[in-house]
Amino acid sequence: MKYIVVGGGPSGMATAISLSKNHEVILIERNESLGKKLLMTGNGRCNILNNKNNQELIKHIHHGKFLYSALDEVNVSYLINFFEQSNVLLKEEDNGRMFPVSNKSKDILGALTSHLNGVKIHLNTQVTDLIIEDNTIKGVMTSQGEMLADGVVMATGGLSYPMSGSDGVGHSILNNHKISITDCYPVETSLISHEAFIQDKILQGLTLNNIILNLKNNKNKLIYQTNGNLLFTHYGVSGPAVLKASEHVYHLLKKQPKVSLHCQLINNETRESLFEKMKNYPHRVDKFLMDYLPKRMIVYLLDELKLKDLPVLSHKEIKKLIEHLFNFKIEIMDVMDIKKATVTGGGVSLKEVNPYNFESKRYRNLYMVGELLDCHGEIGGYNLTLSLVSGFVCGRRVSLL
């Protein structure tokens, strides 16, 4: 049988690899090369997987329960073995994040493309529509003309980084054929703040390491907590901790005009232990804080609290400073546009998709995989994991037909 896979990202390539073992496969990619977005991930290092067991993976993936059946077929161990057999060794870093030992995303892309020898690849080709007769897929319309097939797999990605090819065209095509698309929104994106220290660029370019970030609503209820690095930018804040929280900030901003990030700048001390150390410290407080924070952050905090020039702090002043260290607030007004987000939230409603083989419930022989679906993970390799899992499982199970 002949199958067309639309989209040459990780999920599309994984699908094509599995399908090509038993069928003729045409892989259509709108760009001049495959895996354009893949090469950009992890700052070129490519956090390809997260090495957690199935139960833990599902906890870190939005609508993760949809993947129960797929993960029974293809799990992280399967994927690690796939790359090792493709001569790409992986290494595990913090929180289960897995990278190629070489730290080069091109090696991951090379491993995938090395298995596409039997696949006909059409580059610089745009799919514009689906050919459907009697609720059955017959092929696709492209910028190069009509292409017929026994089945079509849509792996066109989401809306983030449109310059890489993920511009929502796949969603539009499917929506035109009455396939339900949930609202799409930015995930893993930077946050916009109008705080004076942001507007005046006082802290721009400064990174705070391993802070605890608490997201609270306007009733002071804790919505989300995470930890990691925070980076001050010219428009607001970024960094791993912010990227993890951004999805929750987005949803909260739908309910209230602004959101406060409550940052604990020192996470290896309690208020009490810090107070005891500071009150007994024989030198200026700025020297004491050098063991915990960058100098520029110390200068800013002491200046804001009008403690900058005091040689000795009273107990009351120490407590005031500690409160700011444990609850440094940053007001957020907006999130960056979805085009600048790393991941797209939302997509094809999972009510439209059979979790066994990712086939459309509306049209026979139409399949949908990867970031196109309303299924995404947190930062840390979860999204590429689910892209590869959905692609390999779709291809393997469709090959059994």
Secondary structure as the mmCIF struct_conf table of DSSP 4:
data_model
#
loop_
_struct_conf.conf_type_id
_struct_conf.id
_struct_conf.beg_label_comp_id
_struct_conf.beg_label_asym_id
_struct_conf.beg_label_seq_id
_struct_conf.end_label_comp_id
_struct_conf.end_label_asym_id
_struct_conf.end_label_seq_id
STRN STRN1 LYS A 2 VAL A 6
BEND BEND1 GLY A 9 GLY A 9
HELX_RH_AL_P HELX_RH_AL_P1 PRO A 10 LEU A 19
TURN_TY1_P TURN_TY1_P1 SER A 20 ASN A 22
BEND BEND2 HIS A 23 HIS A 23
STRN STRN2 GLU A 24 ILE A 28
BEND BEND3 ARG A 30 LEU A 34
TURN_TY1_P TURN_TY1_P2 LYS A 36 LYS A 37
HELX_RH_3T_P HELX_RH_3T_P1 LEU A 38 GLY A 44
TURN_TY1_P TURN_TY1_P3 ARG A 45 ARG A 45
STRN STRN3 LEU A 49 ASN A 50
HELX_RH_AL_P HELX_RH_AL_P2 ASN A 54 LYS A 59
TURN_TY1_P TURN_TY1_P4 HIS A 60 HIS A 60
STRN STRN4 ILE A 61 HIS A 62
TURN_TY1_P TURN_TY1_P5 HIS A 63 HIS A 63
HELX_RH_3T_P HELX_RH_3T_P2 GLY A 64 LEU A 67
HELX_RH_AL_P HELX_RH_AL_P3 TYR A 68 GLU A 73
BEND BEND4 VAL A 74 VAL A 74
HELX_RH_AL_P HELX_RH_AL_P4 VAL A 76 GLN A 85
TURN_TY1_P TURN_TY1_P6 SER A 86 ASN A 87
STRN STRN5 LEU A 90 GLU A 92
HELX_RH_3T_P HELX_RH_3T_P3 ASP A 94 GLY A 96
STRN STRN6 ARG A 97 PRO A 100
TURN_TY1_P TURN_TY1_P7 VAL A 101 SER A 102
HELX_RH_AL_P HELX_RH_AL_P5 SER A 105 THR A 113
TURN_TY1_P TURN_TY1_P8 SER A 114 HIS A 115
TURN_TY1_P TURN_TY1_P9 ASN A 117 GLY A 118
BEND BEND5 VAL A 119 VAL A 119
STRN STRN7 LYS A 120 HIS A 122
BEND BEND6 ASN A 124 ASN A 124
STRN STRN8 VAL A 127 GLU A 133
TURN_TY1_P TURN_TY1_P10 ASP A 134 ASN A 135
STRN STRN9 THR A 136 THR A 142
TURN_TY1_P TURN_TY1_P11 SER A 143 GLN A 144
STRN STRN10 GLY A 145 LEU A 148
BEND BEND7 ASP A 150 ASP A 150
STRN STRN11 GLY A 151 MET A 154
BEND BEND8 LEU A 159 TYR A 161
HELX_RH_3T_P HELX_RH_3T_P4 PRO A 162 SER A 164
TURN_TY1_P TURN_TY1_P12 GLY A 165 GLY A 165
BEND BEND9 ASP A 167 GLY A 168
HELX_RH_AL_P HELX_RH_AL_P6 VAL A 169 ASN A 176
TURN_TY1_P TURN_TY1_P13 HIS A 177 LYS A 178
STRN STRN12 ILE A 181 ILE A 181
HELX_LH_PP_P HELX_LH_PP_P1 THR A 182 CYS A 184
STRN STRN13 TYR A 185 VAL A 187
BEND BEND10 GLU A 188 GLU A 188
STRN STRN14 LEU A 191 ILE A 192
HELX_RH_AL_P HELX_RH_AL_P7 ALA A 196 GLN A 199
TURN_TY1_P TURN_TY1_P14 ASP A 200 LYS A 201
BEND BEND11 ILE A 202 LEU A 203
TURN_TY1_P TURN_TY1_P15 GLN A 204 GLY A 205
STRN STRN15 THR A 207 LYS A 216
TURN_TY1_P TURN_TY1_P16 ASN A 218 LYS A 219
STRN STRN16 LEU A 222 PHE A 232
BEND BEND12 HIS A 234 TYR A 235
STRN STRN17 GLY A 236 SER A 238
BEND BEND13 GLY A 239 GLY A 239
HELX_RH_AL_P HELX_RH_AL_P8 PRO A 240 LEU A 253
TURN_TY1_P TURN_TY1_P17 LYS A 254 LYS A 255
BEND BEND14 GLN A 256 PRO A 257
STRN STRN18 VAL A 259 GLN A 264
BEND BEND15 LEU A 265 LEU A 265
BEND BEND16 ASN A 268 GLU A 269
HELX_RH_AL_P HELX_RH_AL_P9 ARG A 271 LYS A 279
TURN_TY1_P TURN_TY1_P18 ASN A 280 ASN A 280
BEND BEND17 HIS A 283 HIS A 283
HELX_RH_AL_P HELX_RH_AL_P10 VAL A 285 LEU A 289
TURN_TY1_P TURN_TY1_P19 MET A 290 TYR A 292
BEND BEND18 LEU A 293 LEU A 293
HELX_RH_AL_P HELX_RH_AL_P11 LYS A 295 GLU A 304
TURN_TY1_P TURN_TY1_P20 LEU A 305 LYS A 306
TURN_TY1_P TURN_TY1_P21 LYS A 308 ASP A 309
BEND BEND19 PRO A 311 VAL A 312
HELX_RH_AL_P HELX_RH_AL_P12 HIS A 315 PHE A 326
STRN STRN19 PHE A 328 ILE A 332
STRN STRN20 ASP A 334 VAL A 335
HELX_RH_3T_P HELX_RH_3T_P5 ILE A 338 LYS A 340
BEND BEND20 THR A 342 THR A 342
STRN STRN21 VAL A 343 GLY A 345
STRN STRN22 VAL A 348 VAL A 348
HELX_RH_3T_P HELX_RH_3T_P6 LEU A 350 GLU A 352
STRN STRN23 VAL A 353 VAL A 353
TURN_TY1_P TURN_TY1_P22 PRO A 355 ASN A 357
STRN STRN24 GLU A 359 SER A 360
BEND BEND21 LYS A 361 TYR A 363
STRN STRN25 ARG A 364 ARG A 364
TURN_TY1_P TURN_TY1_P23 ASN A 365 ASN A 365
STRN STRN26 LEU A 366 MET A 368
HELX_RH_3T_P HELX_RH_3T_P7 GLY A 370 LEU A 372
STRN STRN27 LEU A 373 LEU A 373
BEND BEND22 ASP A 374 ASP A 374
STRN STRN28 HIS A 376 GLY A 377
TURN_TY1_P TURN_TY1_P24 ILE A 379 GLY A 381
HELX_RH_AL_P HELX_RH_AL_P13 TYR A 382 SER A 399
TURN_TY1_P TURN_TY1_P25 LEU A 400 LEU A 400
#
